[in-house]
């Protein structure tokens, strides 16, 4: 108990919020706090960038604006939203974009009243990409206006009809949209047996039991309602009230839904072991971390222990985060886990984990050493010095310059819109971060990667994918209470290979959970666990882009499907996508 109290006390020091000593009325709850933010001993140096990203938001004609509906009560919902998903919903070969939106909140929400989404400015939005690269709003035609105060989005072809379906979470619920294949969606939530309560956040499709059908994993944040959520936190002076710290609210559990042979879903959260531990969950990523061919689940938790649910292969999961060294930071302390992604960044064939956190905490990087153990390498990799003053949300491992090494792209902003009133070191809106993987550590190349990295945003969700099908990874960032930002990767001269999977009867529809190994002409091997999840409140391009650097050919693609089949392709052509069907 003493250790627990010490951890909570330390966390309170780190969460940055206004001091209450100046207030006329004392606040009653904890807020995001650190009246003494740490100034880094030295500023992380900037390095040249081999790649440039260009803000093309205006050219896309995407005219969406996220509506957070800020109130005088500073409901925590207001600062946590803005999800984004990439999908090709009409199967025309071009990625479309889906945004989750807020809903109308009142300064004093009457008991039992839920946020109102009636006004069209609060609708979720679907944008279809046209042949000329611009986007048109097809929300009404598609029937995906949504319900409630929106958060996360997942994309997957759950019924294997060749069309991408949508699952969208909101406060106190979720909506499952079946793609009808004609440009419209149907709400099948109740029909297929999905029931989500509480504050649902990130969500993802995966095939945990390897039966070829997509299952569904839903994270939930905290036990929260509008009555207790009206707690006064921070400084009670007008304009200084702050969003409340999650320590004011109880942790909760994630939800796991198993798809049955008839296409309906059953809630297996309890019997699978997912409810054995609680968290304050915001991000989720799927990968086979122990290399046993069963997909595991990593959850980023806000100021509580991180969770790594090991798939035992018999329908059950075991939370192994503490045992393998990923529950806390290197000092054994909580941090504010928000976004999370998994990838093999060091080329050893094992899936590593990166998590975004708040200012002063640095962003944790866990290197998978094998033997079911991880090393905390934030300091030794150079990430700590780069991220000490940042607050991160969405994050993806992307090979930005296609040199064969996974880099890190982070969408950043502080939680508190009042932070600049209480400290001169931290900002509410922050610019995106691009960290280049040099094999010897990470370099901050942001300022050299384009004007977009000099623009401050209130970023939250972030999705990565090849919007223009030119073989490099573009990025869409969603902002809370603001417009999204679309960043085009202008690429390099490096070669690449694109992989688009289609599973057979006993494998997941887009190869979810499959393992891919690519060997180039120089003998270098790259390893991928197939998933379109990861980041924060986001769904990403399901295709794999393999950066080849200067290699001029690929010897082999080897795919280990979840069905157990192993398929190889010899000497595939490069600088193009390959649609690979399981055989």
N, C-alpha and C positions, 0 to 999 in steps of 0.2 A: 504493500500500500504506500509506503514511504517513497519507493522508487517511482510509482505512478504519479504521486503528487509532485515530485521533483520534475518529472517530464512535463506535466501540465504547466507548472510554473515557468519552465524554460520556454515552452511554446508561447506562452502569453507575452514574454519579452520579445519574441521574434515577430509576432503579428503586428504590423505597424498601424497605429491608430492615434487619434488626437488624445492628448492628456485631458483628464476630467477635472483637474484642479482649478481650472478657470471657470468651470460651469456654474451657473446659478443654481441649477438643479442637478444633483448627482445622478449619473447614469446608473442603471440597475444591472447591466449585463456587460460581459467582456466584449471587446472589439478587437479587430485586427490591429496588433500593437507592436511598436518598438520605437519608443521615443528617442532611442539612441541607435539609429541605423549605422551599420559598420561602413566606414570608408575603406575601400581596398588599399592594401599597402602600396601597390603599384597598379596602374591602369593596364589592363590587358592590351597589348599592342595590336594594331590593325595590320593586316597583310594584304597583298594583291589578290584579287579574285580572278580565277580563270573563266568565270562565267558571269553574265549580266542578266538580271531580271528586270522586265519593263512593265510598268503599270498600264494595263490595257483596258481598265474597267470601262472607261467612256466608250471605247471602240466596240465593246461587246454589247452595248445597249442594255445591260442589266441595270435596272432602275430600282432595285429593292432597297429598302431601308428597314433595319431591324428596329422594332419599337419595344423598348424595355419598360415603358410606362412608369417612370420614376415617381415616387411618392415622398411625402414628408416623413412617413414612417420608416423609410429605408428598409423595406422588405428585402430579405436576402436574395429572393428570386431575381430581383432587378439587375444584379451585377453578375449573374452566373450564366446567362443564356447566350443564344446565338450559335446554333449548330449549322453544319453544312454537309451536303453529300454529293458525290459525283456518281453518275449512272448514265447508261445509255438506255433510256426507258423505251424508246421507239425502235431500237435495234437497227439504226441506220449507220452505225460505225462511228458516230460522233458523241462525245460526252456531253450530257446535260447536267444542270445544277439545281439542287434543291436546298432551300433555306428554311430553317425553323424560325418562328417568330414568337414574340411575347403575346400578351393579351392585356386588356384594360384592367388596371388595378385602381382602387380608390384609396384616398388617404387614410380612411378608416373602413376596412372591409367588414361589412356586417357578418355576423356569425352565420356560418353555413354557406355564404356566397362564394362562388368560384370566379376566377378571372374571366372576363367577357371577351370573346373573340369575334363578335358579330360584325364590328366595323372592319371594312376590307383592309384597312391599314395594318391590322393585326393578323391577317391571314399568313400562313406559311406560303412559300412561293416556289413554283417549279418553272424553270426556264429551259426551253428546248433550243439546242444549238442548230442553227441553219447552215446550209452549205457554204455560205460566205463568212462563217465564223462569228456572226452576230447571234444574239439570243432573243427569243420571243417568250413572253409570259403566257404559259398555257395552264395556269393554276385552275381557273374555273372550268375549262374544257376537260381537264384531267380529273377534276373532282377531288383535289387534295388540299382544300383550304385549311383543314385541320381542326383541332379542338384544344382548348386549354392553353396554358402558358408553356410554349414549346421549348424543348431542349435538344435531345439527341436524335440521330437518324442512323438507320442501318439499311443496307441494300443487299438483296440476295434473291435468287430465283428459287423460292421455296417449293414451288410445284413443278419445277423442271419443264416449263413450257417454252423456254427460250426468251422470256421477258422478265426484266428486273422488277422485283417487288420492293415495297417500302415499309419500314417499320419506324414509327415516329413516337418518341416519348414526350410527355408533358407532365407538369405538376399534377399529381393525383390521377395519372392514367397514361394510356398509350393507344395508338391507332395502327392497325395492320392493314395496309393497302395492297390488295391483289391487282397486279397489272393485267388488264383485260386483253392486251395485245393490239388494241385499236386506238391507242392514245389516251385511254381513260383508265381509271383505277376504281375498284370497289372496296368499301370498308367491310372486311370479313372478320374483324376482331372477335366479335361474339360467336360467330359461326364456327370458327376454328378453335374456340376455347381459350383465348388469351384474356387474362385478367391481371392488370397491373394497378397497384395502389401505391400511395406514398409519393415521394419526390423522385421520380425516375430521371436518370441523367444519360450517360452513355450506354450504347446498346450495340450488339453485334451478332451476326449469324456465324455459326461454325457447326461442324459435324463431330460432336464429342464422342459418339459411340460407333463411328465409322460404319453406319448403315446406309450411307448414300443420301440421307435426308438432312436438310439443314435444321439445326436446333437454334435456340435463341437465348442469349444471355443479356440480362438487364441489370445495370447497376443502379443503386439508389443512394441518395446523399445522406440526409439526416431525417429524423422524425421532427416534422415542422408543420405548424399551421399558422394561420394569420393572427390568431389571438396571441400565442406566445411569440410569434415572429415580429410583433409590434414592440418588443422589448427595446428600451432606450439604451444605446451603446455609444461609447466614445464621449465626446464633448457635447453637452446639451445646448450650447449656444447656437443661435440660428446660423445655419450654413455649415456647422461643424459636426453635426450628428453623423455617426459612422455606421457602416454595415457591421452586423454582429459576428463575432467569432464563432466557429462551429462548436467550441467547447460549451456553448450555451444550450446545445441540443444533443439528443441522444443519437448514437450510432444505430445503423440498421443493417439489414442483410441484402445481398443481391438476390436475383430471381433467375432460375433456370427452367426453360420450357423445352421439353422433348417432343419432337415431331413423330407422330405415330404413322403406321403404314397408310391410314386413310386420309392423311393430310392434316388432321386435327392435332392440337398440341395439348400436352398435359404438364402441369406444374410439378416438377420433380425436385424443387429447391431443397426440401428437407431430406428426402431419402437419398439424394445424391451427396449430401454433406456440405453443400454450398452455404447452408445457414449455420454451420458449426462455429463460425467466427463472424463478428460484425465489423463494419467499417463505415467511413464517411466517404463514399465512393463517387469518383468523378470521371475517371478514364478507365478503359479496358483494352487489353491487347491479347491476342491468341498466338501461341507458338508451341512447338514441342521442345521445351527447355531441357528435358532429360534424355532426349534422343531415343525414346522408346516407341515412337510412331503413334503416340496418343497425344492429342492437342491439349495443352495446359492453358490456364487462364491467369493473367496478371492484372490486378486491380490497383490503380493509383488512388490512395485515400488521403483526405485532407486532414492533416494534424492528428492522424491516428496510424496504427501499424499498417504498412502495405500488406497486400495479400497476394500469395502465389498459390493457386489451387492446382495441385498436381493431379492429373488424370490417372486414376489407378487402373483403368482399362476394363472395369467391370460395372460401369455406370456410377461409380462413386469418385469423389474428389477429396483431397486432403490438403488443408492449408499448411504449406511448408515454408512460408516466408521467413519465419524466425530461424528455422533449422538451416536454411541454405544461405542466410545472410543478407536478405533483402527487405526485412521488416522495418529497419531503421537506417539512419545514416551511419557514418563510420564512428560516431561518438555515442551510438546507442540512443539517439534522440529522434523524436517525431519530426517530420517535416510536412509541408503542405502539398502533398501530391495532387496534381491536377490532370495534366495530360500524360500519356504514356505510349511508347512504341517499342517494338522488339525487332531486332535484325542482327545479322552477323556482321559487325562492323570491322572485325580484325581478321577475317578470312580463315578462321579455324574450324568452321563448320558448325559452331554452336551459337545459339540465339542469345544475344545480349539485350539489356533493357536500359532505356533512358526515360527519365521522369522529369516533368517540369514542376517547379515549386515557386515559393515567394521570395521577395527580396531578402537578402542576408542569409538565405539558406543554401544557396547555390543549387544547381540542377543535378540530381543524383544520376551517375552512370555506373551500372553494375555490369562487370565483365563476367561472362559465363566461363568458368575454368574447367568445366567437366566434373565428373564425380558428384554431380548434384550440389555444387557450391558456386557462389558468386563472390567476386572481389569488388569492393567499392573503390572505383578508380577516378572519382571526380577530380581529386587534387592532381594526381600524377598525369592525367590526360590533358590538363590545361583547362578543363571545363570550369573549374571553380573560379579561377581568376576572371574568366570571361563573363560569368553569369551572376556574380555576387550581388549586383544591384538590380538585376532583372527579375521580373515576375512573369512566368511563362504559363501558357495554356495549351493550345494546340501544338503538336510536334510530330514530325515525321523524319524517319531515316530515308533520305533520298540521295541518289548519286547525282548531284547537281551538275557536275561537269562530265559525267560518263567516263571517269577515269578508272572505274572498277572498284572504287572505295565508297562506302556509304557515308554521306555527310549528314549534318543535322540542320533542319529548318525549324525555327521556333517562332510562334506568334505570341507577342508579349503585351502586357498591360498590368498595372496594379489592380487589386480588388477595389481599393478605395478611391472614389472620385474626389475625396477631400485630402488626399495624402500630401499635396503640395502646400497645404495650409499649416502643416505640422512638422515638415522637414524640408530642408533645402537639397537633400541628396537624392530623393526619390521622386519619380513622376508617375502620374496616373496613366496617361497615354505614353506608350513606348514603341519604339521602332522594332521591326522584325529583326531576327538574328539568324545569320548563316554561319555555321562553323564547319570549316573544311577539314576533312580527315586526311592527315598526312602520313598515316601509318605509324608515326612516332608521337601522335597526339593531335589535338585539334587547334586550329587557328581561326581567329575571328576575321572573316573576310567581308563582313557586312557592308562597310562603307564603300568598298570598292566594287560591290556587286550591283550597283544601280541606285538611282535617286529614291526608289521605294524604301530603301533601308535608312533613309534620312527623314522619313515621314512617321510621325507618332500616331499610333492607333489605339483604340480601346478594343484590342483583339481578343477573341475567345476561341471559337472553333476554327479549324484549319484542315482543308482536304488537299491532297496531292494527286496529280494525274496528268496525263498527256492530252491537254485540251485540243491541240491542233495536230495531233498525230504525226509529229515530226521527230519523235524518238527521244525527246528529253522531257523532264518532269516540270510541269507548271504547278502553280499553287493558287488556291482560293482561300482567302481569309475572311471570316465573318466578324463583324464588330457588334458589340452590345450597344444598342441605341444609336446605331450609325450604319453607313452603307458598307457593303463588302468591298474587298479589294482583290482584283484578279491580276496575278503576276505571270507574265509570259517568260519562260526560260528561253533566252536567245541562243543558248547552246554553244558548243565548241566544235572543233574539227574531229573530236574523238568518235570512234565507231560505237555502234550499239546493236543490241538484238532485243526484239520485243516478243513476249510470250503471252498468249491468250488461251487459257485452258478450258476444256469442256469435258467434264467427267462422265463416265458411263453410268450404268444402272446402279452399281454398288459404290460409286464415288460421288462426292459433293458436286453440284452442277458446274461451278466455275473453278473446280479444283481446290476448294477450301480445305486446308489441312495437308495438302500434298507437299512433298519436298522436291525441290528442283536443284540440280547441280549442273552448272555450265562450265565446260572446260574450253578455254580459248586456244589459239594457235601457239601461244607461248607456254602452254601447260598450266596456266593459272586457273584455279577453280574458284567459283563463286557459288554460294549456297543461299537458298531462299525457302522460307516457309510461307506458303500461299495464304494470304488473308487480306481483305480490304478494310479491316478494322484498325484500331490504333488512333492516336491523336486525342482529341477532346471533342465530344459530341459530334463526331464526324464519321463519314464513310468515304473511302478513297477509291481511286481507279483500281479495279481488280487485276489489271494486266501487270506483268513484270517487265521492267526495263533493265536490261543488263548492260552496264557500261563496259566497253571493251578497251578504252584507251587507244593505244596505237596498234593493238592487235588487228590484223587484217582478215582474220577468219576465225571460225569456231569449230573445234573438233567434234564436240558432242553436247547434246542436251540430254540429261537423264532425269526422268520424272518418276518418283515413287508415289503412286496414287494411294489414297486411303483404302482402296479395295484390296491392296496388297500387290497389285500389278506393278511391274517396273518396265518403263517404256523408254527407248532411246532413239534419238534422231542424230544421224551422222552428218557432219559438214553442212549444217543449215546456212542459208544465205544470211548475210548480215545487213545492217541498216534498214531493216524492215521488220514488220510484225509477222508472227507465225501463229495461226489458229491451229491448236493441237487438240484433237479429239482422242480420248482414251481408247485404246485398242486392246 
